[in-house]
Amino acid sequence: MPSSIPCFETTRLILRAYTMEDVDAAHQELDSHPAVWQFDPGRPLTRKERRQAVEDRIRSYGQPVFGALAVTLKENGCYIGYCGLQLYLCDRIPWRTPEVELFYKLGYNYWGHGYATEASRELIRYAFTELRLIRIVTCTHRENAHSLALLRRLGMRIEPDATDAEGILAILENDGTLNTSTP
């Protein structure tokens, strides 16, 4: 694993590179509750598929944008999900330029505690201040009310020309007034 993969520490979380030791916890948190996998990937992964997904995450660390980071609780190191930044090419918008996508997923027991907001704000801060990006995007299913609420808390706007029957594209522009305070 490259040493250049960033590790982030927030008030309550550590965002770090995945290791193969995360497979069982990731499988438990991401594949056991239907609300977590309902929109993506639409079914629970088997342990073998989750292992492959973690291997793929680790392999992606050589890419220009680092990919997924394991999200753990600072107080006890407990794995609760993932978040990250990745290159993205959207086919639903009138222009077709590479974008950087913010993405996230937490285990169901960790919803409603502000963890996704906290992790996302830290990655937005990094994207705008360290990577000096002009904007980031996020895609979500139009019926994913929890994700849409998070996008609104983050200050993202829905791109009206980038919606289809299922998906919504949200954009956050770097206007220099970044608010990364925890909710």
Residue pairs with C-beta under 8 A, 6 or more apart in sequence:
1 17
1 19
1 58
1 61
2 61
2 62
5 17
5 61
5 66
5 69
6 15
6 66
6 69
6 126
7 14
7 15
7 16
7 17
7 69
8 14
8 15
8 16
8 69
8 122
8 123
8 126
9 15
9 74
10 74
10 118
10 119
10 121
10 122
10 182
11 74
11 118
11 182
12 73
12 74
12 75
12 115
12 118
12 182
13 71
13 72
13 73
13 74
13 115
13 118
13 119
13 122
14 71
14 72
14 73
14 74
14 77
15 69
15 70
15 71
15 72
15 83
15 119
15 122
15 123
16 69
16 70
16 72
17 58
17 61
17 69
17 70
18 54
18 57
18 58
18 68
18 69
18 70
18 82
19 58
19 70
20 51
20 54
20 55
20 58
22 54
22 70
22 79
23 47
23 50
23 51
23 54
24 47
25 78
25 79
26 50
26 53
26 54
26 70
26 79
26 82
27 45
27 47
27 50
27 51
28 107
29 36
29 79
29 80
29 81
29 106
29 107
29 108
29 109
29 110
30 36
30 37
30 45
30 50
30 81
30 82
30 105
30 107
31 37
31 44
31 45
31 46
31 50
32 44
32 107
32 108
33 107
33 108
34 44
35 108
35 111
36 105
36 106
36 107
36 108
37 43
37 44
37 45
38 144
39 140
39 141
39 143
39 144
39 147
40 105
40 141
45 53
57 67
57 68
57 82
60 66
60 67
60 68
60 86
61 67
63 86
63 87
64 87
65 85
65 86
65 87
65 100
65 131
66 84
66 85
67 84
67 85
67 86
68 82
68 83
68 84
68 86
68 103
69 82
69 83
69 84
70 79
70 81
70 82
71 79
71 80
71 81
71 82
71 83
71 104
71 106
71 115
71 119
72 78
72 79
72 80
73 80
80 106
80 107
80 109
80 110
80 115
81 104
81 105
81 106
81 107
81 110
81 115
81 116
82 104
82 105
83 102
83 103
83 104
83 105
83 116
83 119
83 120
83 123
84 102
84 103
84 104
84 123
85 100
85 101
85 102
85 103
85 123
85 126
85 127
85 131
85 136
86 100
86 101
86 103
87 98
87 99
87 100
87 101
88 98
88 99
88 100
88 101
88 137
88 139
89 96
89 97
89 98
89 99
90 96
90 99
90 137
90 139
90 162
90 169
92 162
92 163
92 164
92 167
92 169
93 159
93 161
93 162
93 169
94 161
99 135
99 136
99 137
100 127
100 131
100 133
100 136
100 137
101 136
101 137
101 138
101 139
102 120
102 123
102 124
102 127
102 136
102 137
102 138
102 172
103 138
104 116
104 119
104 120
104 150
106 115
106 116
111 146
114 182
114 183
116 150
117 150
117 153
117 154
117 182
117 183
118 182
118 183
120 150
120 154
121 154
121 179
121 180
121 181
121 182
122 180
124 136
124 154
124 172
124 178
124 180
125 178
125 180
127 133
127 136
127 174
128 136
128 174
128 178
129 178
133 174
134 173
134 174
135 171
135 172
135 173
135 174
136 171
136 172
137 159
137 169
137 170
137 171
137 172
138 147
138 151
138 156
138 169
138 170
138 172
139 167
139 168
139 169
139 170
140 147
140 148
140 151
140 167
140 168
140 170
141 147
141 166
141 167
141 168
142 148
142 163
142 165
142 166
142 167
142 168
148 168
151 158
151 170
153 183
154 172
155 172
155 179
156 170
156 171
156 172
157 170
157 171
157 172
158 168
158 169
158 170
159 168
159 169
159 170
159 171
162 168
162 169
163 169
